[in-house]
């Protein structure tokens, strides 16, 4: 697999083929990739909501500025953050480390207490912004994995989060939507699929010291 060739192949797909659907294997790859995304401290304060139901996506369309890819793609990925980060979230994380790695409590305790202190030192808004930064890492990771897997995608900030939260009942799950990405397969008639990429030259965007 030539990763550069695949990154050149990908583009923000504007027109999806509504007759094509991702199979279970492709979806599982995206699930695994999301779960393996790097996050600060490894705390994973993110969730991924996968919306397949077309009727539900139709109800989201007006709150997506009527961008048709929300409905015509195979699935709609909604990246969410926790409304807040509690001390128990940190405790659960370190309990998971203890279970998986069999790490002694004497080693974990100072790191756990430090992370609890860091989170308690932030306001709710700061904790949410911290989580949003992790969401963009997850989005970038999913975009690259999609390119490798020949899955078309359209990363989007153009939607109304409060309406998504209401329709998808995210508040009941303690979540807030922050990013969306329709995924599937490009329509053969999508004019954007044949356009050349417009990028700075390498020597303009890369500085070597």
MIDOSE-1310 file (N, C-alpha, C; in nm, 2 decimals, decimal comma, always signed):
residues 209
xxxx	+0,08/-0,12/+0,00/+0,00/+0,00/+0,00/+0,09/+0,12/+0,00; +0,07/+0,21/-0,10/+0,14/+0,34/-0,11/+0,06/+0,44/-0,04; +0,09/+0,47/+0,09/+0,01/+0,56/+0,17/+0,00/+0,70/+0,11; +0,11/+0,75/+0,04/+0,10/+0,88/-0,02/+0,00/+0,88/-0,14
xxxx	+0,00/+0,77/-0,21/-0,10/+0,76/-0,32/-0,24/+0,76/-0,27; -0,26/+0,69/-0,16/-0,39/+0,69/-0,10/-0,44/+0,82/-0,05; -0,34/+0,90/+0,01/-0,38/+1,03/+0,06/-0,40/+1,13/-0,06; -0,34/+1,10/-0,17/-0,37/+1,18/-0,29/-0,51/+1,14/-0,35
xxxx	-0,55/+1,02/-0,33/-0,68/+0,97/-0,38/-0,79/+1,03/-0,30; -0,77/+1,05/-0,17/-0,88/+1,09/-0,08/-0,91/+1,24/-0,11; -1,04/+1,28/-0,08/-1,08/+1,41/-0,09/-1,21/+1,43/-0,01; -1,25/+1,55/+0,03/-1,37/+1,57/+0,10/-1,49/+1,54/+0,01
xxxx	-1,54/+1,42/+0,01/-1,64/+1,38/-0,08/-1,77/+1,45/-0,06; -1,82/+1,52/-0,17/-1,94/+1,60/-0,17/-2,06/+1,52/-0,21; -2,04/+1,42/-0,30/-2,15/+1,34/-0,35/-2,13/+1,20/-0,34; -2,21/+1,13/-0,25/-2,19/+0,99/-0,23/-2,29/+0,91/-0,31
xxxx	-2,25/+0,78/-0,34/-2,34/+0,69/-0,41/-2,43/+0,63/-0,30; -2,55/+0,67/-0,30/-2,65/+0,62/-0,20/-2,68/+0,48/-0,21; -2,64/+0,41/-0,32/-2,68/+0,27/-0,33/-2,57/+0,18/-0,27; -2,45/+0,24/-0,23/-2,34/+0,16/-0,18/-2,33/+0,17/-0,03
xxxx	-2,30/+0,06/+0,03/-2,30/+0,06/+0,18/-2,17/-0,01/+0,23; -2,11/+0,04/+0,33/-1,99/-0,02/+0,39/-2,03/-0,15/+0,45; -1,95/-0,26/+0,43/-1,97/-0,39/+0,49/-1,93/-0,39/+0,63; -1,96/-0,50/+0,70/-1,93/-0,51/+0,85/-1,78/-0,50/+0,87
xxxx	-1,70/-0,56/+0,78/-1,55/-0,56/+0,80/-1,50/-0,42/+0,80; -1,55/-0,34/+0,70/-1,50/-0,20/+0,69/-1,54/-0,12/+0,81; -1,67/-0,14/+0,86/-1,71/-0,07/+0,98/-1,63/-0,10/+1,10; -1,60/-0,23/+1,11/-1,52/-0,28/+1,23/-1,38/-0,22/+1,23
xxxx	-1,33/-0,20/+1,11/-1,20/-0,13/+1,10/-1,20/+0,01/+1,15; -1,31/+0,08/+1,11/-1,32/+0,22/+1,16/-1,34/+0,22/+1,31; -1,42/+0,13/+1,36/-1,44/+0,12/+1,51/-1,31/+0,10/+1,58; -1,23/+0,00/+1,53/-1,10/-0,03/+1,59/-1,01/+0,09/+1,58
xxxx	-1,01/+0,15/+1,47/-0,92/+0,27/+1,45/-0,95/+0,38/+1,54; -1,08/+0,41/+1,56/-1,12/+0,51/+1,65/-1,08/+0,48/+1,79; -1,10/+0,35/+1,83/-1,07/+0,31/+1,97/-0,92/+0,31/+1,99; -0,84/+0,30/+1,89/-0,69/+0,30/+1,90/-0,63/+0,44/+1,88
xxxx	-0,71/+0,54/+1,86/-0,66/+0,67/+1,84/-0,59/+0,72/+1,96; -0,48/+0,79/+1,94/-0,40/+0,84/+2,05/-0,48/+0,95/+2,12; -0,48/+0,95/+2,25/-0,55/+1,06/+2,33/-0,46/+1,10/+2,44; -0,47/+1,22/+2,49/-0,38/+1,27/+2,60/-0,40/+1,19/+2,72
xxxx	-0,29/+1,14/+2,78/-0,29/+1,05/+2,89/-0,35/+0,92/+2,87; -0,41/+0,90/+2,74/-0,48/+0,77/+2,71/-0,61/+0,77/+2,78; -0,67/+0,88/+2,82/-0,79/+0,88/+2,90/-0,92/+0,85/+2,82; -0,92/+0,88/+2,69/-1,03/+0,84/+2,60/-1,16/+0,90/+2,65
xxxx	-1,17/+1,03/+2,65/-1,30/+1,10/+2,68/-1,38/+1,12/+2,56; -1,37/+1,04/+2,46/-1,45/+1,05/+2,34/-1,54/+0,93/+2,32; -1,64/+0,95/+2,24/-1,72/+0,84/+2,19/-1,76/+0,86/+2,05; -1,78/+0,75/+1,97/-1,81/+0,76/+1,83/-1,96/+0,70/+1,82
xxxx	-2,04/+0,78/+1,77/-2,18/+0,74/+1,74/-2,19/+0,71/+1,59; -2,23/+0,59/+1,55/-2,24/+0,56/+1,41/-2,39/+0,55/+1,37; -2,43/+0,64/+1,28/-2,57/+0,65/+1,25/-2,59/+0,59/+1,11; -2,66/+0,47/+1,10/-2,70/+0,41/+0,97/-2,84/+0,44/+0,93
xxxx	-2,93/+0,46/+1,03/-3,07/+0,48/+1,00/-3,10/+0,60/+0,91; -3,15/+0,58/+0,79/-3,17/+0,69/+0,70/-3,27/+0,79/+0,75; -3,38/+0,74/+0,81/-3,49/+0,83/+0,86/-3,43/+0,93/+0,96; -3,34/+0,87/+1,05/-3,28/+0,95/+1,15/-3,19/+1,06/+1,09
xxxx	-3,12/+1,02/+0,99/-3,03/+1,11/+0,92/-3,11/+1,22/+0,84; -3,22/+1,18/+0,79/-3,31/+1,28/+0,73/-3,35/+1,39/+0,83; -3,37/+1,35/+0,95/-3,41/+1,45/+1,05/-3,29/+1,54/+1,09; -3,17/+1,49/+1,07/-3,05/+1,56/+1,10/-3,01/+1,66/+0,99
xxxx	-3,06/+1,64/+0,87/-3,03/+1,71/+0,75/-3,05/+1,86/+0,77; -3,16/+1,91/+0,82/-3,18/+2,06/+0,83/-3,08/+2,12/+0,93; -3,03/+2,04/+1,02/-2,94/+2,08/+1,12/-2,79/+2,06/+1,08; -2,78/+2,02/+0,95/-2,65/+2,00/+0,89/-2,63/+2,10/+0,77
xxxx	-2,71/+2,21/+0,77/-2,71/+2,31/+0,66/-2,75/+2,24/+0,53; -2,83/+2,14/+0,54/-2,88/+2,07/+0,42/-2,77/+2,01/+0,33; -2,67/+1,97/+0,39/-2,56/+1,91/+0,31/-2,59/+1,76/+0,29; -2,62/+1,72/+0,16/-2,68/+1,59/+0,13/-2,60/+1,47/+0,17
xxxx	-2,47/+1,49/+0,18/-2,38/+1,38/+0,21/-2,42/+1,31/+0,35; -2,48/+1,39/+0,44/-2,52/+1,34/+0,57/-2,62/+1,22/+0,55; -2,71/+1,23/+0,44/-2,81/+1,13/+0,42/-2,76/+1,03/+0,31; -2,69/+1,07/+0,21/-2,65/+0,99/+0,10/-2,53/+0,90/+0,13
xxxx	-2,45/+0,93/+0,23/-2,34/+0,84/+0,26/-2,39/+0,71/+0,32; -2,30/+0,61/+0,32/-2,34/+0,48/+0,38/-2,38/+0,50/+0,53; -2,29/+0,56/+0,60/-2,31/+0,59/+0,75/-2,26/+0,73/+0,78; -2,32/+0,78/+0,89/-2,27/+0,91/+0,94/-2,20/+0,88/+1,08
xxxx	-2,08/+0,93/+1,08/-2,00/+0,92/+1,21/-2,01/+1,05/+1,28; -2,04/+1,04/+1,41/-2,06/+1,16/+1,50/-1,96/+1,14/+1,61; -1,85/+1,23/+1,61/-1,75/+1,22/+1,72/-1,80/+1,31/+1,83; -1,80/+1,25/+1,95/-1,86/+1,32/+2,07/-1,76/+1,32/+2,18
xxxx	-1,77/+1,42/+2,27/-1,69/+1,43/+2,39/-1,78/+1,41/+2,51; -1,72/+1,38/+2,62/-1,80/+1,37/+2,75/-1,84/+1,51/+2,79; -1,96/+1,53/+2,84/-2,00/+1,66/+2,89/-1,90/+1,71/+3,00; -1,85/+1,62/+3,08/-1,75/+1,65/+3,18/-1,67/+1,53/+3,21
xxxx	-1,56/+1,55/+3,27/-1,46/+1,45/+3,31/-1,46/+1,44/+3,47; -1,50/+1,33/+3,52/-1,51/+1,31/+3,67/-1,39/+1,24/+3,72; -1,37/+1,25/+3,85/-1,26/+1,17/+3,91/-1,27/+1,02/+3,88; -1,40/+0,97/+3,88/-1,42/+0,83/+3,86/-1,37/+0,79/+3,72
xxxx	-1,38/+0,88/+3,62/-1,32/+0,84/+3,49/-1,17/+0,81/+3,50; -1,10/+0,89/+3,58/-0,96/+0,87/+3,59/-0,93/+0,74/+3,67; -1,01/+0,72/+3,77/-1,00/+0,60/+3,85/-1,02/+0,47/+3,77; -1,13/+0,48/+3,68/-1,16/+0,37/+3,60/-1,05/+0,34/+3,50
xxxx	-0,99/+0,45/+3,45/-0,88/+0,43/+3,35/-0,76/+0,36/+3,41; -0,72/+0,40/+3,53/-0,61/+0,33/+3,60/-0,65/+0,19/+3,65; -0,77/+0,17/+3,68/-0,81/+0,03/+3,71/-0,80/-0,06/+3,59; -0,83/+0,00/+3,47/-0,81/-0,07/+3,34/-0,67/-0,11/+3,32
xxxx	-0,58/-0,01/+3,35/-0,44/-0,04/+3,33/-0,39/-0,15/+3,42; -0,44/-0,15/+3,55/-0,40/-0,25/+3,64/-0,45/-0,39/+3,60; -0,57/-0,39/+3,54/-0,63/-0,52/+3,49/-0,55/-0,57/+3,37; -0,52/-0,49/+3,28/-0,46/-0,53/+3,15/-0,31/-0,56/+3,16
xxxx	-0,24/-0,47/+3,24/-0,10/-0,48/+3,25/-0,05/-0,54/+3,38; -0,14/-0,56/+3,47/-0,10/-0,61/+3,60/+0,00/-0,52/+3,67; -0,02/-0,39/+3,65/+0,07/-0,29/+3,71/+0,04/-0,27/+3,86; +0,14/-0,28/+3,95/+0,12/-0,26/+4,09/+0,06/-0,13/+4,13
xxxx	-0,02/-0,13/+4,23/-0,09/+0,00/+4,28/+0,01/+0,10/+4,32; +0,12/+0,06/+4,37/+0,23/+0,15/+4,42/+0,28/+0,23/+4,30; +0,28/+0,18/+4,18/+0,33/+0,25/+4,07/+0,22/+0,34/+4,01; +0,10/+0,29/+4,01/-0,01/+0,37/+3,95/-0,06/+0,48/+4,03
xxxx	-0,06/+0,47/+4,17/-0,12/+0,57/+4,25/-0,07/+0,71/+4,23; +0,06/+0,74/+4,22/+0,10/+0,88/+4,20/+0,06/+0,94/+4,07; +0,06/+0,85/+3,96/+0,01/+0,90/+3,83/-0,14/+0,93/+3,84; -0,21/+0,84/+3,90/-0,36/+0,86/+3,91/-0,39/+0,99/+3,99
xxxx	-0,32/+1,01/+4,10/-0,35/+1,13/+4,18/-0,31/+1,26/+4,10; -0,20/+1,25/+4,03/-0,16/+1,36/+3,95/-0,26/+1,40/+3,84; -0,32/+1,30/+3,77/-0,42/+1,32/+3,67/-0,55/+1,37/+3,73; -0,59/+1,32/+3,84/-0,71/+1,37/+3,91/-0,69/+1,52/+3,94
xxxx	-0,57/+1,56/+3,99/-0,54/+1,70/+4,02/-0,54/+1,78/+3,90; -0,49/+1,74/+3,79/-0,49/+1,81/+3,66/-0,63/+1,84/+3,62; -0,71/+1,74/+3,62/-0,85/+1,76/+3,57/-0,93/+1,85/+3,67; -0,91/+1,83/+3,80/-0,98/+1,91/+3,90/-0,94/+2,06/+3,89
xxxx	-0,82/+2,08/+3,84/-0,76/+2,22/+3,82/-0,82/+2,29/+3,70; -0,90/+2,22/+3,62/-0,96/+2,29/+3,50/-1,11/+2,31/+3,53; -1,16/+2,41/+3,46/-1,30/+2,44/+3,47/-1,37/+2,34/+3,37; -1,50/+2,33/+3,38/-1,58/+2,24/+3,29/-1,55/+2,27/+3,15
xxxx	-1,55/+2,41/+3,12/-1,53/+2,45/+2,98/-1,39/+2,41/+2,94; -1,29/+2,42/+3,02/-1,15/+2,38/+2,99/-1,14/+2,23/+2,97; -1,21/+2,16/+3,05/-1,21/+2,01/+3,03/-1,28/+1,97/+2,90; -1,38/+2,04/+2,86/-1,45/+2,02/+2,73/-1,36/+2,05/+2,61
xxxx	-1,29/+2,17/+2,62/-1,20/+2,21/+2,52/-1,08/+2,11/+2,50; -1,04/+2,06/+2,62/-0,93/+1,96/+2,62/-0,98/+1,84/+2,54; -1,10/+1,80/+2,57/-1,15/+1,68/+2,50/-1,17/+1,71/+2,35; -1,21/+1,83/+2,32/-1,23/+1,86/+2,17/-1,10/+1,85/+2,10
xxxx	-0,99/+1,88/+2,16/-0,86/+1,87/+2,09/-0,84/+1,72/+2,06; -0,88/+1,63/+2,15/-0,86/+1,49/+2,13/-0,95/+1,45/+2,01; -1,07/+1,51/+2,00/-1,16/+1,47/+1,89/-1,10/+1,50/+1,75; -1,03/+1,61/+1,74/-0,97/+1,64/+1,61/-0,86/+1,54/+1,58
xxxx	-0,79/+1,49/+1,68/-0,69/+1,38/+1,66/-0,76/+1,26/+1,60; -0,88/+1,22/+1,66/-0,95/+1,11/+1,62/-1,00/+1,12/+1,48; -1,05/+1,25/+1,45/-1,10/+1,27/+1,31/-0,98/+1,25/+1,21; -0,87/+1,31/+1,24/-0,75/+1,29/+1,15/-0,71/+1,15/+1,13
xxxx	-0,72/+1,07/+1,24/-0,68/+0,93/+1,23/-0,78/+0,85/+1,14; -0,91/+0,88/+1,16/-1,02/+0,82/+1,08/-1,00/+0,85/+0,94; -0,97/+0,98/+0,91/-0,95/+1,02/+0,77/-0,84/+0,94/+0,70; -0,73/+0,92/+0,77/-0,62/+0,84/+0,71/-0,66/+0,70/+0,69
xxxx	-0,72/+0,64/+0,79/-0,77/+0,50/+0,78/-0,86/+0,48/+0,67; -0,96/+0,58/+0,65/-1,05/+0,57/+0,54/-0,97/+0,57/+0,41; -0,87/+0,65/+0,39/-0,80/+0,66/+0,27/-0,73/+0,52/+0,24; -0,67/+0,47/+0,34/-0,61/+0,34/+0,33/-0,70/+0,23/+0,29
xxxx	-0,83/+0,24/+0,34/-0,93/+0,13/+0,32/-1,01/+0,16/+0,20; -0,98/+0,27/+0,12/-1,06/+0,31/+0,00/-1,21/+0,34/+0,04; -1,22/+0,40/+0,16/-1,35/+0,45/+0,20/-1,35/+0,60/+0,18; -1,46/+0,65/+0,12/-1,47/+0,80/+0,10/-1,53/+0,86/+0,22
xxxx	-1,49/+0,98/+0,25/-1,53/+1,05/+0,37/-1,54/+1,20/+0,35; -1,61/+1,27/+0,44/-1,62/+1,41/+0,43/-1,62/+1,47/+0,57; -1,51/+1,51/+0,62/-1,50/+1,57/+0,76/-1,58/+1,70/+0,76; -1,66/+1,72/+0,87/-1,75/+1,83/+0,87/-1,76/+1,89/+1,01
xxxx	-1,75/+2,03/+1,01/-1,78/+2,10/+1,13/-1,92/+2,18/+1,11; -1,97/+2,17/+0,99/-2,09/+2,25/+0,95/-2,22/+2,18/+0,99; -2,25/+2,18/+1,12/-2,37/+2,13/+1,17/-2,40/+2,20/+1,30; -2,52/+2,18/+1,35/-2,57/+2,24/+1,48/-2,56/+2,14/+1,59
xxxx	-2,46/+2,14/+1,67/-2,44/+2,04/+1,77/-2,56/+2,02/+1,87; -2,61/+2,13/+1,91/-2,73/+2,12/+2,01/-2,84/+2,04/+1,95; -2,87/+2,06/+1,82/-2,98/+1,99/+1,76/-2,94/+1,84/+1,74; -2,82/+1,81/+1,71/-2,77/+1,67/+1,70/-2,78/+1,60/+1,84
xxxx	-2,74/+1,68/+1,94/-2,75/+1,62/+2,07/-2,89/+1,58/+2,11; -2,98/+1,67/+2,07/-3,12/+1,65/+2,10/-3,18/+1,53/+2,03; -3,16/+1,53/+1,90/-3,21/+1,42/+1,81/-3,15/+1,28/+1,84; -3,02/+1,28/+1,87/-2,95/+1,15/+1,90/-2,95/+1,12/+2,04
xxxx	-3,02/+1,20/+2,12/-3,03/+1,18/+2,27/-2,90/+1,16/+2,34; -2,81/+1,25/+2,30/-2,67/+1,24/+2,35/-2,66/+1,29/+2,50; -2,74/+1,38/+2,53/-2,73/+1,44/+2,67/-2,76/+1,33/+2,77; -2,85/+1,24/+2,74/-2,88/+1,13/+2,83/-2,76/+1,03/+2,85
xxxx	-2,67/+1,04/+2,75/-2,55/+0,95/+2,76/-2,43/+1,03/+2,81; -2,46/+1,16/+2,85/-2,35/+1,24/+2,90/-2,25/+1,29/+2,80; -2,30/+1,30/+2,67/-2,21/+1,33/+2,56/-2,26/+1,46/+2,49; -2,16/+1,52/+2,41/-2,18/+1,64/+2,33/-2,12/+1,61/+2,19
xxxx	-2,19/+1,63/+2,09/-2,13/+1,61/+1,95/-2,04/+1,73/+1,92; -1,93/+1,70/+1,85/-1,84/+1,81/+1,82/-1,79/+1,81/+1,67; -1,79/+1,69/+1,61/-1,75/+1,67/+1,47/-1,84/+1,56/+1,40; -1,86/+1,57/+1,27/-1,93/+1,47/+1,20/-1,85/+1,43/+1,08
xxxx	-1,87/+1,30/+1,03/-1,80/+1,26/+0,91/-1,89/+1,15/+0,84; -1,96/+1,19/+0,73/-2,02/+1,09/+0,65/-1,91/+1,00/+0,58; -1,94/+0,87/+0,57/-1,85/+0,78/+0,51/-1,92/+0,69/+0,42; -1,86/+0,64/+0,31/-1,92/+0,55/+0,22/-1,84/+0,55/+0,09
xxxx	-1,90/+0,56/-0,02/-1,83/+0,55/-0,15/-1,88/+0,67/-0,24; -1,78/+0,73/-0,31/-1,81/+0,84/-0,40/-1,90/+0,81/-0,51; -1,98/+0,90/-0,55/-2,07/+0,89/-0,67/-1,97/+0,91/-0,79; -2,00/+0,83/-0,89/-1,91/+0,84/-1,01/-1,92/+0,98/-1,08
xxxx	-2,03/+1,05/-1,05/-2,04/+1,18/-1,11/-2,00/+1,30/-1,03; -1,94/+1,27/-0,91/-1,89/+1,38/-0,83/-1,78/+1,45/-0,89; -1,80/+1,57/-0,94/-1,70/+1,64/-1,01/-1,57/+1,67/-0,93; -1,58/+1,67/-0,80/-1,47/+1,70/-0,71/-1,37/+1,59/-0,71
xxxx	-1,41/+1,47/-0,75/-1,33/+1,35/-0,74/-1,21/+1,35/-0,84; -1,23/+1,43/-0,95/-1,13/+1,43/-1,05/-1,04/+1,56/-1,05; -1,07/+1,65/-0,96/-1,00/+1,77/-0,95/-0,86/+1,75/-0,89; -0,76/+1,82/-0,94/-0,62/+1,81/-0,88/-0,62/+1,87/-0,74
xxxx	-0,54/+1,81/-0,66/-0,53/+1,87/-0,52/-0,45/+2,00/-0,53; -0,49/+2,10/-0,45/-0,43/+2,23/-0,44/-0,36/+2,23/-0,30; -0,23/+2,23/-0,31/-0,15/+2,23/-0,19/-0,02/+2,32/-0,21; +0,03/+2,37/-0,10/+0,16/+2,44/-0,11/+0,26/+2,34/-0,15
xxxx	+0,38/+2,39/-0,21/+0,49/+2,30/-0,24/+0,55/+2,25/-0,10; +0,62/+2,14/-0,10/+0,68/+2,09/+0,02/+0,77/+2,19/+0,08; +0,85/+2,26/+0,00/+0,95/+2,36/+0,06/+0,88/+2,48/+0,12; +0,75/+2,50/+0,09/+0,68/+2,61/+0,15/+0,61/+2,57/+0,28
xxxx	+0,58/+2,44/+0,30/+0,51/+2,40/+0,42/+0,59/+2,33/+0,52; +0,71/+2,28/+0,48/+0,80/+2,21/+0,57/+0,92/+2,29/+0,60; +0,96/+2,30/+0,72/+1,08/+2,37/+0,76/+1,17/+2,26/+0,83; +1,29/+2,25/+0,77/+1,39/+2,15/+0,83/+1,50/+2,23/+0,89
x	+1,53/+2,20/+1,02/+1,63/+2,28/+1,09/+1,75/+2,18/+1,13
